């Protein structure tokens, strides 16, 4: 799969009842729009009176700030209640815009119809930043044909587009309002973040927004620092050991058991660590809690389908959050020639995030998994379900049933009370005593080691084919 700026970016579809969206309804007429925001206690009416407030509302509707994206949001009823929404990266080639617009319109209207409410209208957003010396107004003019094909595509389904808003360089423009007093050609500056009525309502409701898709991807992207050299060397060394073990009698069973046991203990280690609120510091702490050789053993062990499926059972309750932290950390360790191995931890991260209610991160992680390995079946199936706005509960029930069939009463009961084994002989084969890795950043604290002579150049692919029985 491509990233969010390419033409085959997967469409993201979000239900109107998604946890990150606090809005309940909006008037479809321009320039006045009204919306309800749900607080934890009661329902409060919030009125969006200007196009600026409509543009300001977009991150609160999606739960994050869209980048290089086209977003369609359904409107229902005479008051224009916000409904389903879809997002797609803006294709780089203009000739791809008409078919993409048709796909977006069909996805949104079809999804709303499946939920029993055909939209009465649509509002569209085009979000893009200037390239080079380009100005925000030039971005708006460059995307004007895209706005037109979106209106045409939605109109062909008998659903009118009430407004198309372009957001670029800290300002916004509308393609549908002819009034130059409220929508001047030079654009209107966006509201200062956090100052709108909707921002106040969502803050009161406890809804957090502001993270961008780029920031979400950064938490899942492999290291590119000196520490990556040490991690790749550890993956090379662990690969030699794990292939020999798998080829032995009952070796597959032993490797699977050791992989899951190590994962449990590292998750417990993360739970025991001090809580950190900052995302970057939290990720750095998790990196410090995971040694290179431990990460290598887990990454290679998870290439096996049955081992990965058992790890997917850590999807809820007390196990969900530490499992998500571990899968993120492992995705960051799939460095260098092992980039394709990231499909497993990324798929697990996407699944757990979606299962815990964060559809946005779930879609992002599953998209990255398919970028790592477009043929990875596990990611394909989850991505289709997640972006299709399906309920993850049937998958959870299936995984719970598998655990019950093995005699496990609950996923949480598999987690250890202690983070570390009492004796180093309990460590899986190929995993040394725990040591802190260098933090993944450049500078005097980072170090590099000479890479060992690890054999044929295609050995890493042999490791993956041997360890993984997934197609």
N, C-alpha and C positions, 0 to 999 in steps of 0.2 A: 504493500500500500504506500501511497505517497504522503508527504506531509501536508500541512494545512494550507499551503500556498500553491499546491499543484492541482491539476484538473481532476484527478480521480480521488480527491479527498472524500472520505466517507461522510454521508449526511448524518448529522447528529439531530435526533428528534427527542424533544422533552415534553412530558405531559404537563398540563397546566397545574397539576397538583404536586409537582416536584418540590422537594423540601427547600430548595434554594430560592424558590420564587414566592415572594410574599404578596404579589399583586393578585387581586381577585377579579376586578372588572375595569374596563376603560371605555370611554365614549369614543366612538370611531370618527366623530366629526372633527374637522380641523378649524381653528387651532385649539379647541378645548377638549381635554380628555380627562375622564374621572376614573379612579381606580380604588379598590378596597385593599387594605393591607391587614393581614391576620396577625394579631399579637398573640402571645401565649395565653392571654387572659380573655380577650374579647376581639371583636371585629371593629376596625376603625376605618371610616371613610377618608380616603385621600384623593384630592382632586389635582390632576395635572392640567394646568391651564395654558401652557405654551408648548411650542415645538421643542424648546430647550429642555423642558421637563420630560418630554417624551424621549429625547435622546439620552438624558440622564438616567432614565429608567432601565435602559438596556442591560447594564451589568447586573441589576437586581433581578431582572427576569431570567437571565441565564445562569447567574451565580458566579460569573467571572467576566473579565473584560475581553471581548472578542477581538482578534487581530486578523487582518487580511481576510475578512469573512463577509459572507452575505447571510443575513438572518431574516427569516420570515416568521411572523407571529400571527396566529389566527385570532379573529375577533368574533364574539358571539353576542347576539341580542341587540336590542335598541340602545343599550348603554355601552356596547362594545367590550364585553368582558373578555379579558385575555384568555386565550386557550392554548392549544398546542403550539410548538415552535420547532423550527428546524434551522440548522446552521451548516454552512459549507464554506471551505476555503475558496476564495475567488480564483477561478482558473486563470492561468497566465496567458492563454491564447484566446483572443476575442472570438474566434470561430467556434470555440467550445461553449460560449455563453448561452446560445439558444437551447441546446439540448440539456444543459445543466439547469437552466431556469425551468424547463418543463419537468425535469426530474424532481426539483425542489417543490414545485407547486403540487405535483401528484402525491409526493410523500406527505406533505402537510395536510392537504385536503383528504387524502385517503386515511391518514391516521386519525383525523378528527371524526371521520365517518365511522371508523371502527369503534370509536368510543361513544358513538351515538349522537354526535352533534356536528353537522356540516357547518363550516364557518360562514358567517354572513359577510365577512370582509377580511382583508389582510393588511398589515403594515409591514414594510420591508426596511431593512437597514443595510447599508453598504459601509463597511469599516475598512479603511486602508490608510496607510501612512505614505507620505511623499517619498519618492525615490530620487536620490541625488539632489539636483537643484529644483526639483518639482515643488510647486506650492500646493497647499490644501485645495485651493480653488481649481487648480489644474487636475488634481486627482478627481475632484467632483466631475469635471467635464470629461475626463477620460472614462469614467464609469457611467456616464449618462446612457450610452447604448445598453449597458447591462440593466439599468433601471427600467428601460423601455421594454426589453425582452421579458423581464420579470412580470411587468404589468400585462403584457400580451399573453404570457403563459398562464397566469392566474385567470385572466379574462376568458381564455378558451375553456376553462372549467366552470364558467359562470360565477366566479368569485371575484369581486372587484378589489383592487388595491387602493386603499384610501390614502396612503401616504408612503413615500419612499424617502428615507433620510440617509444622507451621506455624512459620515463622521471621519474627519481627517485633521491632523495637525492641531488638535485642541479646539476645533470649531466644527459646526455642522451646517449643512445645506439641505433644503428640501427640493425635490423634483416636481412636486405636485401643487405647491402653493404659489400663485402668481403675485401675491401681495408683497411688494418689495419693502414695505415698512416693517413687517414682522420677519420676513425672510429675504434679506438683502443679498445681492449677488456676491458680495465679498464674504458672506458667511456670518454666523453668529457664534461667539465664543461659548464653549460648553460651560455649564455651571461648575463652580468650584466643588470638587468632590466632598461629599458629606454635608452639603448645605441645603439640599432640597428637602421638601416635605417627605418624599418617598424614602430618602436616605435616613431621615430621622425615624420614620415608621419601621423600617427594616432593622435599624440598630436597636430599637425598643423591643422588637420581636426576637432579637438574638441571632439574626441572620447575618453572616459574615460574607462580604463580597470584596473584590479588589484584586484577587489573584488572576493572573493572565494565563492563557494557554501555554505561553513560553515558560512561565515559572513552573507550571505543572510538569512540563516535559523535562525541565532542568532537574527535577527530583528523580527522574527515571533514566537520565542519559548517562552512558558510561563515562568514567573518568578520562580526562585527557592530560593528566599531569604526570610528574615523575613517579607518583605512587602507582600509576597504571602499569609501569614496567615490572614492579614487584608482583602485582596481582597477576599479570600474564605469565610470569615465571612460575607462580604457584599453580596456576591452571595447567601449565605444561606438566609439572611434576605430578599433580594429582591425576591427570589423565593417564599417565603411564601406569599408576597403581590401580586405577579403577577398571581399566580394560582387562588387566590380568585377573582381577577378582571376578568380574562378570563372566569370564570364560571358564572359571572353575566350576565344579559341581556345587549347586546351590548358591553360587556366588551372587546371582541376581537378587535372591531373597535377602542375603546378608547386607548387600550394598543398600537396598531399599530400607531395611530396618535401621541401619546406621545413619542414613541420610535423614530420616524422620526424627530419630532420637536427637541428632545434633541440632536440627531445626527447633525442636521443642526446647532444648536447653538454651539456645541463643534467644528465643522469644522470651523465655523466663528472665534471662539476663537483661533484656531490654525493659521488661516490666519493672525490674528492680532498680533501674537507673533513675536518677532524679528527673522529674518532669521538666520539660523545656517548651516554652510557648512559641518561640521564634522558629519558623520552619527550617531555615538554613542551619541554625545551631542544633536543632533536633536531628537533622540528617547527619551533621558532622559527629554528633554524639553516637548515633547508631553506627557510623563508619568506624569510630574508635572502639566500639564494643564487638566488632567482627574482625577476626584475623584474616589475613590473606588466604591461608591454607584452609581455614574453615569455610570461607566463601567459595573457594575452588571446589571443595568436596560437595557442597550443597548445589552449586550450579551444575556440576556434572551429574550428580545424583538425580536432579530434577528433570534431566533429559528423558528419563524413563517415564512412560505414560502412566503406569499404575502408581508409581511413587508420587508423581505430580497430582494425580486425582485424589490420592489420600491426603496430600497436603492441602488440596482445595477445600477439605472439610473444615479447616480453620477459617470460618467465614462469618462468624457471628459471636455474640456474647463477649466473654472475656478474652477469647482467642482472636477475635477479628482484628482489633487494632494492632497488637504486636505482630500478627502475621503480615498485615499490610506493610508495617515498617520493615520487616525482614525482606519481603519481596522487593520493595523499593531499593533497599540496600544491595541486594543481589543483582538487580538490574544495573545498578551503577558499577558493578564489578565485572560485567561482561565486556571486557576491554579488548582492543586490538583484534586479533584474528578470531576471537570468541564472540564477536558481535551477534552472530546468528543464534548463539545459545541463550540470548536474552529473551527469546520468544516465550520460554517457560516462565521465568519470574515475572515478566511483564503481563502475561496472561493471568497469572495468579493475582498480581496486583490489581489488574482491571476487574477481575471477578470479585475480589473481596471488597474493593471500593464500591462497586455497584451493589453488592449484597448489603453493605452497610448504609446505603442510601445516597452515595455520592456518584450519581450517574455521569457527571462531567469528567471526573478523574477516571472513572471506569472506561468511558469511551476513549479518552486520550491514551490510557495505557494499552488498551486493546488495539488501537490504531498503531501504536508504536510496535506492538508485538507482531503485527502483520507487516510492518516495514522491515523488521528483523528477519522474518520468515513468512512470505506471503502464502505459503502452502500449509501453514501450521493449523491443523483442523480444529484444535481446541479453541484457538483465538478466533477462527472464522465463525464458529458456532456462537460463541459468547458475544462477539461483535455484532452479529446479526440480531441477536435477541436484545442486547443492550440498546443499540441504536434504533431498534424497532419499537422501543417503549414498552417492552414486555415486562411482566412481573418476574423477579428473580426467585420467588418462593417455590415454584415447581422444581427448579434446579436444586435449591436448598433441601427440599424434601427428598429428592433422589439421593443426594449425598448423605443425608442423615440415615436413610434406609440402608445404604451401603455400610455405614459405620455400625448400625444395629446388627446387620447380618454377620459382621465380624465379631460381634459380642461387645462392642463399645457402646455404653449407654449414652454417652454425650461427648461431643467434641472436646469440651473444656476439660473433661476428666483425663485426657491424654497429656495435658501440660504438666510438667514437673513442678514441685514446690520449691526446688532448689535450682539455681541457675547453672551451677557448675558441678561436675562429677567429683566425688570425694577422692578418686584415685585416677591418675592419668591413663591407666591401662583401659579405662572405660571409653576412651576416645576412639572414634572410628579409624579404621586403617587409612593412612595417608594424611591424618590430621595431627599436627604437632601440638605441644602445649600452647595455650592461647597467648598471643602477643598483639600489641596494639599496632595497627598499620599506620603508615604516614598519612596525614590528612591530604585529601585530594586537592591540593592547591600548590601553585608554584611559589618559590621563595627559598630562603635559606634553610627552612625546616624540612623541605622535601629532599628526598634522596633517590638515587637510581642505582640499580645493581646490574652487573653484566648478565645478560640472558644466557642460560645454559644451552648446551648443545642437546637438543631434544629429539633429534631424529628426522624422519622424512617431513617434507613440507606439508603433505596432505594428512598428517597424523591426527590433527585436530578434527578434521571431518570424519575420520575413521572412528574417533572416540565418540562423536555424536551419533553416528549411525549405529554403533555397537550398543551405546547406553540407552538409546531411545527407540522404543517400539511403537512410535506414533508416525502416522503418515501426514 
